[in-house]
Amino acid sequence: MNVLNYSMKERLNMTNLEIKEKIDINNKIIEDIMNPGKFVLNNTVYELLQENRKLQNACKHHFVNGYCEYCYLEETL
């Protein structure tokens, strides 16, 4: 599932659990990429972070201890 190719309407129709799952997958890829001893172009990390931002924009947030439990967005006052 590549959200970068989804329309805004399609992203808005994702459930919070689907958003969380996709962000978790993206974060795992980023973590693996940033692992010492591996060379990777920064474009991959940038694209995944942009995808996470789009998912966060579509999330119906539920904040617990200052962070959304689904998309990890920090709550702002």
N, CA, C and O atoms as a MOPAC input file, in Angstrom:
PM7 MOZYME 1SCF
protein

 N      0.85500 1    -1.17300 1     0.00000 1
 C      0.00000 1     0.00000 1     0.00000 1
 C      0.89900 1     1.23400 1     0.00000 1
 O      1.61700 1     1.48000 1     0.96900 1
 N      0.86100 1     1.99500 1    -1.06600 1
 C      1.65300 1     3.21800 1    -1.15000 1
 C      0.71500 1     4.40900 1    -1.14700 1
 O      0.09300 1     4.72500 1    -2.16100 1
 N      0.61800 1     5.05800 1    -0.01800 1
 C     -0.33600 1     6.15400 1     0.15700 1
 C      0.02000 1     7.35300 1    -0.70600 1
 O     -0.85300 1     8.16400 1    -1.01600 1
 N      1.27700 1     7.48500 1    -1.09900 1
 C      1.66700 1     8.61600 1    -1.93100 1
 C      0.87700 1     8.64100 1    -3.23200 1
 O      0.69900 1     9.70300 1    -3.82800 1
 N      0.39900 1     7.47600 1    -3.68000 1
 C     -0.36600 1     7.40000 1    -4.91500 1
 C     -1.86900 1     7.47100 1    -4.67900 1
 O     -2.63600 1     7.46700 1    -5.64200 1
 N     -2.30500 1     7.53400 1    -3.44500 1
 C     -3.71800 1     7.61600 1    -3.13100 1
 C     -4.19500 1     9.05300 1    -3.20500 1
 O     -3.43700 1     9.99200 1    -2.96000 1
 N     -5.45600 1     9.20700 1    -3.54500 1
 C     -6.05500 1    10.53900 1    -3.50400 1
 C     -6.34000 1    10.89800 1    -2.04700 1
 O     -6.34800 1    10.03500 1    -1.17000 1
 N     -6.57100 1    12.18100 1    -1.80800 1
 C     -6.90600 1    12.63100 1    -0.45100 1
 C     -8.15000 1    11.89300 1     0.04400 1
 O     -8.20800 1    11.50400 1     1.21000 1
 N     -9.13500 1    11.69700 1    -0.81700 1
 C    -10.36600 1    11.00500 1    -0.43500 1
 C    -10.07000 1     9.58200 1     0.02700 1
 O    -10.62600 1     9.11200 1     1.01900 1
 N     -9.18800 1     8.90000 1    -0.70300 1
 C     -8.84000 1     7.53300 1    -0.32200 1
 C     -8.11600 1     7.50300 1     1.02400 1
 O     -8.37600 1     6.62800 1     1.85000 1
 N     -7.19900 1     8.46600 1     1.24700 1
 C     -6.50400 1     8.52500 1     2.53700 1
 C     -7.49400 1     8.80500 1     3.65800 1
 O     -7.39500 1     8.22200 1     4.73800 1
 N     -8.45000 1     9.69800 1     3.40600 1
 C     -9.42400 1    10.04200 1     4.44100 1
 C    -10.33000 1     8.86900 1     4.78600 1
 O    -10.90700 1     8.83300 1     5.87300 1
 N    -10.46200 1     7.90800 1     3.87500 1
 C    -11.30400 1     6.73900 1     4.12600 1
 C    -10.57200 1     5.62000 1     4.85300 1
 O    -11.18200 1     4.61200 1     5.21100 1
 N     -9.26200 1     5.78600 1     5.07800 1
 C     -8.51600 1     4.78000 1     5.82700 1
 C     -8.92000 1     4.86200 1     7.29700 1
 O     -9.16700 1     5.94700 1     7.82300 1
 N     -8.98400 1     3.71800 1     7.94600 1
 C     -9.26200 1     3.71800 1     9.38000 1
 C     -7.99500 1     4.10900 1    10.12500 1
 O     -6.89600 1     4.03700 1     9.57600 1
 N     -8.15300 1     4.52100 1    11.36900 1
 C     -6.99000 1     4.85700 1    12.18600 1
 C     -6.05200 1     3.66500 1    12.33200 1
 O     -4.83400 1     3.84300 1    12.34900 1
 N     -6.58500 1     2.47400 1    12.43700 1
 C     -5.72600 1     1.29400 1    12.56500 1
 C     -4.94500 1     1.03700 1    11.28300 1
 O     -3.79400 1     0.60500 1    11.34300 1
 N     -5.55300 1     1.29700 1    10.11500 1
 C     -4.82700 1     1.17200 1     8.84800 1
 C     -3.72000 1     2.21500 1     8.76200 1
 O     -2.61900 1     1.91900 1     8.29700 1
 N     -4.01100 1     3.43500 1     9.20900 1
 C     -3.00600 1     4.49600 1     9.22800 1
 C     -1.85200 1     4.10900 1    10.14100 1
 O     -0.68900 1     4.24500 1     9.76300 1
 N     -2.16700 1     3.62400 1    11.34700 1
 C     -1.13400 1     3.21300 1    12.29800 1
 C     -0.26500 1     2.10600 1    11.70900 1
 O      0.96000 1     2.15100 1    11.81800 1
 N     -0.89000 1     1.12300 1    11.09200 1
 C     -0.14900 1     0.00500 1    10.50700 1
 C      0.81500 1     0.50400 1     9.42800 1
 O      1.96800 1     0.07400 1     9.38500 1
 N      0.35700 1     1.40000 1     8.56200 1
 C      1.20400 1     1.90100 1     7.48000 1
 C      2.34600 1     2.75800 1     8.03000 1
 O      3.47900 1     2.64700 1     7.56100 1
 N      2.06500 1     3.60600 1     9.01400 1
 C      3.12200 1     4.41900 1     9.61200 1
 C      4.14200 1     3.52200 1    10.31000 1
 O      5.34400 1     3.77200 1    10.22000 1
 N      3.67900 1     2.48100 1    11.00400 1
 C      4.59600 1     1.54100 1    11.65600 1
 C      5.50400 1     0.86400 1    10.62500 1
 O      6.70300 1     0.71000 1    10.85700 1
 N      4.93400 1     0.46200 1     9.49300 1
 C      5.72200 1    -0.16300 1     8.42200 1
 C      6.75700 1     0.83100 1     7.89400 1
 O      7.92800 1     0.48700 1     7.73200 1
 N      6.32300 1     2.06000 1     7.62700 1
 C      7.24800 1     3.08300 1     7.13400 1
 C      8.37000 1     3.34000 1     8.12900 1
 O      9.53700 1     3.43400 1     7.74900 1
 N      8.01100 1     3.45300 1     9.41300 1
 C      9.02600 1     3.71600 1    10.44000 1
 C     10.02500 1     2.57000 1    10.55300 1
 O     11.20800 1     2.80300 1    10.80100 1
 N      9.56400 1     1.34700 1    10.37600 1
 C     10.45700 1     0.18700 1    10.40600 1
 C     11.42900 1     0.24200 1     9.23400 1
 O     12.61400 1    -0.04900 1     9.39600 1
 N     10.93500 1     0.61600 1     8.05100 1
 C     11.81000 1     0.74400 1     6.88000 1
 C     12.84400 1     1.83100 1     7.12800 1
 O     14.02700 1     1.64900 1     6.83800 1
 N     12.39500 1     2.97200 1     7.67200 1
 C     13.32000 1     4.06700 1     7.96900 1
 C     14.37600 1     3.60400 1     8.97100 1
 O     15.56200 1     3.88900 1     8.80400 1
 N     13.94500 1     2.89100 1    10.01000 1
 C     14.88000 1     2.38800 1    11.01300 1
 C     15.90800 1     1.44900 1    10.38700 1
 O     17.09700 1     1.52700 1    10.69600 1
 N     15.44600 1     0.56300 1     9.50800 1
 C     16.36200 1    -0.36800 1     8.84100 1
 C     17.33900 1     0.37700 1     7.93600 1
 O     18.51600 1     0.02500 1     7.86100 1
 N     16.84700 1     1.40300 1     7.25200 1
 C     17.68700 1     2.18600 1     6.34900 1
 C     18.75500 1     2.92700 1     7.13100 1
 O     19.90500 1     3.00900 1     6.70000 1
 N     18.38000 1     3.46300 1     8.27300 1
 C     19.30300 1     4.27100 1     9.06100 1
 C     20.26900 1     3.41300 1     9.87300 1
 O     21.11400 1     3.94500 1    10.59300 1
 N     20.15400 1     2.11300 1     9.76400 1
 C     21.02300 1     1.18300 1    10.47400 1
 C     22.46100 1     1.35700 1    10.00800 1
 O     22.71300 1     1.36400 1     8.80300 1
 N     23.41400 1     1.49700 1    10.93300 1
 C     24.81500 1     1.64300 1    10.53700 1
 C     25.26500 1     0.46300 1     9.67200 1
 O     24.85800 1    -0.67800 1     9.88700 1
 N     26.09600 1     0.76200 1     8.71100 1
 C     26.60900 1    -0.28900 1     7.84300 1
 C     25.81300 1    -0.44500 1     6.56000 1
 O     26.19300 1    -1.23100 1     5.69100 1
 N     24.70600 1     0.29500 1     6.42200 1
 C     23.90100 1     0.23800 1     5.20900 1
 C     23.94200 1     1.59700 1     4.53300 1
 O     23.80000 1     2.63200 1     5.18400 1
 N     24.13600 1     1.58300 1     3.22200 1
 C     24.10500 1     2.81600 1     2.45100 1
 C     22.78600 1     2.89300 1     1.71500 1
 O     22.37100 1     1.93200 1     1.06600 1
 N     22.13200 1     4.02400 1     1.81200 1
 C     20.87100 1     4.20900 1     1.10100 1
 C     20.72100 1     5.68400 1     0.77000 1
 O     21.21800 1     6.54300 1     1.49700 1
 N     20.04300 1     5.97100 1    -0.31300 1
 C     19.81200 1     7.35800 1    -0.68600 1
 C     18.78500 1     7.98700 1     0.24800 1
 O     17.81100 1     7.33700 1     0.62800 1
 N     18.99500 1     9.23000 1     0.61300 1
 C     18.08600 1     9.93000 1     1.51300 1
 C     16.69200 1    10.12500 1     0.92100 1
 O     15.74100 1    10.38600 1     1.65700 1
 N     16.56200 1    10.00200 1    -0.39100 1
 C     15.24800 1    10.16300 1    -1.02200 1
 C     14.23300 1     9.16400 1    -0.47800 1
 O     13.05400 1     9.49100 1    -0.33800 1
 N     14.67700 1     7.96600 1    -0.17600 1
 C     13.76700 1     6.94900 1     0.35100 1
 C     13.20800 1     7.38100 1     1.70000 1
 O     12.00200 1     7.30100 1     1.93200 1
 N     14.07900 1     7.83400 1     2.58100 1
 C     13.63800 1     8.29400 1     3.90500 1
 C     12.71400 1     9.49800 1     3.74800 1
 O     11.67600 1     9.56700 1     4.40600 1
 N     13.07200 1    10.43700 1     2.89600 1
 C     12.25200 1    11.62900 1     2.66100 1
 C     10.85100 1    11.24200 1     2.19100 1
 O      9.86100 1    11.76600 1     2.70300 1
 N     10.76000 1    10.33500 1     1.22500 1
 C      9.45900 1     9.91600 1     0.70100 1
 C      8.61400 1     9.23600 1     1.77100 1
 O      7.40600 1     9.46000 1     1.84200 1
 N      9.23500 1     8.41400 1     2.59800 1
 C      8.49400 1     7.74000 1     3.66700 1
 C      8.00800 1     8.74200 1     4.71100 1
 O      6.89200 1     8.61700 1     5.21500 1
 N      8.83200 1     9.73000 1     5.03800 1
 C      8.41500 1    10.75500 1     5.99900 1
 C      7.27100 1    11.59500 1     5.43000 1
 O      6.36400 1    11.98000 1     6.16700 1
 N      7.30500 1    11.88100 1     4.12800 1
 C      6.21400 1    12.61600 1     3.48600 1
 C      4.93200 1    11.79100 1     3.51000 1
 O      3.84800 1    12.32600 1     3.74000 1
 N      5.05800 1    10.50000 1     3.27600 1
 C      3.90100 1     9.60900 1     3.33200 1
 C      3.31600 1     9.59500 1     4.74400 1
 O      2.09800 1     9.63800 1     4.91600 1
 N      4.18900 1     9.53400 1     5.75600 1
 C      3.71700 1     9.56200 1     7.13800 1
 C      2.96100 1    10.84900 1     7.43000 1
 O      1.93200 1    10.81800 1     8.10400 1
 N      3.45300 1    11.98200 1     6.93600 1
 C      2.79100 1    13.27200 1     7.15900 1
 C      1.39100 1    13.26600 1     6.53400 1
 O      0.44400 1    13.76800 1     7.13800 1
 N      1.25800 1    12.70500 1     5.33600 1
 C     -0.05400 1    12.63400 1     4.68600 1
 C     -0.99800 1    11.72700 1     5.48600 1
 O     -2.18600 1    12.02200 1     5.61900 1
 N     -0.47200 1    10.64300 1     6.00500 1
 C     -1.28600 1     9.75600 1     6.84100 1
 C     -1.70900 1    10.47000 1     8.12000 1
 O     -2.85400 1    10.33500 1     8.55200 1
 N     -0.80700 1    11.21900 1     8.72500 1
 C     -1.14200 1    11.96300 1     9.93900 1
 C     -2.23600 1    12.99000 1     9.65800 1
 O     -3.10600 1    13.21500 1    10.50000 1
 N     -2.20000 1    13.60400 1     8.49700 1
 C     -3.23600 1    14.57800 1     8.13400 1
 C     -4.60200 1    13.92500 1     7.98100 1
 O     -5.62700 1    14.56900 1     8.20500 1
 N     -4.62500 1    12.65000 1     7.60100 1
 C     -5.88900 1    11.93400 1     7.41000 1
 C     -6.40300 1    11.28000 1     8.69400 1
 O     -7.56200 1    10.87100 1     8.75500 1
 N     -5.56400 1    11.18000 1     9.70400 1
 C     -5.90800 1    10.49100 1    10.95100 1
 C     -6.95000 1    11.27100 1    11.75100 1
 O     -6.93800 1    12.50100 1    11.79600 1
 N     -7.84200 1    10.52500 1    12.37400 1
 C     -8.80000 1    11.09600 1    13.32900 1
 C     -8.18300 1    10.87100 1    14.70800 1
 O     -8.42200 1     9.85000 1    15.35200 1
 N     -7.40000 1    11.82800 1    15.13700 1
 C     -6.50400 1    11.67800 1    16.28200 1
 C     -7.21500 1    11.33700 1    17.59400 1
 O     -8.33800 1    11.76700 1    17.85900 1
 N     -6.51300 1    10.55000 1    18.39100 1
 C     -6.88800 1    10.25900 1    19.76900 1
 C     -5.61200 1    10.37600 1    20.58600 1
 O     -4.78100 1     9.46700 1    20.58900 1
 N     -5.46000 1    11.49900 1    21.28000 1
 C     -4.21100 1    11.78600 1    21.98000 1
 C     -4.18400 1    11.15200 1    23.37000 1
 O     -5.14000 1    11.24100 1    24.14000 1
 N     -3.05800 1    10.51300 1    23.65800 1
 C     -2.79100 1     9.91200 1    24.95300 1
 C     -1.38800 1    10.35500 1    25.35100 1
 O     -0.42500 1    10.11400 1    24.62400 1
 N     -1.27700 1    11.00000 1    26.49800 1
 C      0.01300 1    11.49400 1    26.98400 1
 C      0.72700 1    12.36700 1    25.95600 1
 O      1.95000 1    12.31300 1    25.82900 1
 N     -0.04200 1    13.16900 1    25.22600 1
 C      0.53700 1    14.14400 1    24.31500 1
 C      0.81000 1    13.66100 1    22.89800 1
 O      1.27800 1    14.43300 1    22.06300 1
 N      0.52200 1    12.38700 1    22.61500 1
 C      0.75600 1    11.84700 1    21.27300 1
 C     -0.45600 1    11.05800 1    20.81600 1
 O     -1.12500 1    10.40600 1    21.61800 1
 N     -0.73700 1    11.12100 1    19.50300 1
 C     -1.83200 1    10.32800 1    18.95200 1
 C     -1.44400 1     8.85600 1    19.02800 1
 O     -0.34500 1     8.47200 1    18.62800 1
 N     -2.34500 1     8.04700 1    19.53900 1
 C     -2.03300 1     6.62400 1    19.68600 1
 C     -2.00200 1     5.89400 1    18.34900 1
 O     -1.54100 1     4.75500 1    18.28100 1
 N     -2.48700 1     6.53200 1    17.28600 1
 C     -2.50800 1     5.89700 1    15.97600 1
 C     -1.37500 1     6.36400 1    15.06700 1
 O     -0.70000 1     5.53800 1    14.45200 1
 N     -1.15800 1     7.67300 1    14.97500 1
 C     -0.19600 1     8.20100 1    14.00000 1
 C      1.02100 1     8.83700 1    14.62200 1
 O      1.91200 1     9.29900 1    13.90900 1
 N      1.07700 1     8.87100 1    15.96300 1
 C      2.24200 1     9.37700 1    16.71500 1
 C      2.45700 1    10.88500 1    16.59900 1
 O      3.51500 1    11.38500 1    16.98200 1
 N      1.47200 1    11.61500 1    16.07700 1
 C      1.58100 1    13.06200 1    15.98600 1
 C      1.56800 1    13.65100 1    17.38700 1
 O      0.77300 1    13.24500 1    18.23400 1
 N      2.45900 1    14.61700 1    17.62600 1
 C      2.50500 1    15.27500 1    18.92800 1
 C      1.35500 1    16.27400 1    19.03900 1
 O      1.09300 1    17.04600 1    18.11700 1
 N      0.68300 1    16.24300 1    20.17200 1
 C     -0.42100 1    17.16200 1    20.40900 1
 C      0.13500 1    18.57000 1    20.63400 1
 O      1.08200 1    18.75900 1    21.39800 1
 N     -0.46000 1    19.54400 1    19.96400 1
 C     -0.03300 1    20.92900 1    20.13900 1
 C     -1.13300 1    21.70000 1    20.85400 1
 O     -2.31800 1    21.39700 1    20.71000 1
 N     -0.72900 1    22.68300 1    21.61600 1
 C     -1.69800 1    23.46500 1    22.37200 1
 C     -2.12800 1    24.67800 1    21.61000 1
 O     -2.94600 1    25.45700 1    22.09900 1

